[in-house]
């Protein structure tokens, strides 16, 4: 590596002011809830920052399992459990809307020949051109 190029690992650091301890809870069927408890650099709980909850599950799609995750606004695990279904439904709805938007963008990129024009390759003539 030349002296002018920076190694991306040079900037690698742990943000000691933004550490969380992660606890995972599961029903061994469909639900996983991660509780992220803020901690200080010495590992003690940091009550100045909120505990975060993340709901997770997998849905089966034509392409295989699709992971779905969503933040859950909750004050404790019991509330996160109660809000789990709605959080996942909202995340799935966002995924569906994003997929539809991607389809719309892809469809708008298609170039459709105008009436009376022969597409490149001769259209339905198997790539043969008429002379």
TABEL-V460595 format. One record per residue. N is the residue number from 1. RES is the residue in one small letter. SS is DSSP state (~ for helix, > for strand, _ for the rest). PHI is phi in whole degrees, 0 to 359 (none if undefined). Layout:
N,RES,SS,PHI
N,RES,SS,PHI
//
This chain:
1,x,_,none
2,x,_,286
3,x,_,294
4,x,_,280
5,x,_,272
6,x,_,266
7,x,_,278
8,x,~,301
9,x,~,285
10,x,~,298
11,x,~,265
12,x,_,292
13,x,_,204
14,x,_,263
15,x,_,279
16,x,~,296
17,x,~,272
18,x,~,227
19,x,>,269
20,x,>,225
21,x,>,264
22,x,>,252
23,x,>,243
24,x,>,244
25,x,>,237
26,x,>,218
27,x,_,264
28,x,_,62
29,x,_,235
30,x,_,231
31,x,_,257
32,x,>,228
33,x,>,235
34,x,>,258
35,x,>,254
36,x,>,252
37,x,>,262
38,x,>,293
39,x,>,225
40,x,_,276
41,x,_,297
42,x,_,267
43,x,_,92
44,x,_,282
45,x,>,305
46,x,_,246
47,x,_,290
48,x,_,282
49,x,_,239
50,x,_,283
51,x,_,286
52,x,>,248
53,x,>,235
54,x,>,231
55,x,>,271
56,x,>,213
57,x,>,203
58,x,>,233
59,x,>,249
60,x,>,274
61,x,>,236
62,x,_,298
63,x,_,266
64,x,>,113
65,x,>,294
66,x,>,244
67,x,>,288
68,x,>,233
69,x,>,230
70,x,>,206
71,x,>,291
72,x,>,237
73,x,_,278
74,x,_,209
75,x,_,270
76,x,_,204
77,x,~,298
78,x,~,302
79,x,~,291
80,x,~,297
81,x,~,298
82,x,~,295
83,x,~,271
84,x,~,307
85,x,~,302
86,x,~,294
87,x,~,295
88,x,~,291
89,x,~,302
90,x,~,295
91,x,~,294
92,x,~,296
93,x,~,299
94,x,~,297
95,x,~,298
96,x,~,297
97,x,~,297
98,x,~,295
99,x,~,296
100,x,~,297
101,x,~,295
102,x,~,296
103,x,~,296
104,x,~,298
105,x,~,296
106,x,~,295
107,x,~,296
108,x,~,285
109,x,~,276
110,x,_,293
111,x,_,256
112,x,_,255
113,x,_,295
114,x,_,289
115,x,_,300
116,x,_,85
117,x,_,268
118,x,_,263
119,x,_,295
120,x,_,306
121,x,_,90
122,x,_,89
123,x,~,68
124,x,~,279
125,x,~,262
126,x,_,66
127,x,_,88
128,x,_,278
129,x,_,248
130,x,_,272
131,x,_,238
//
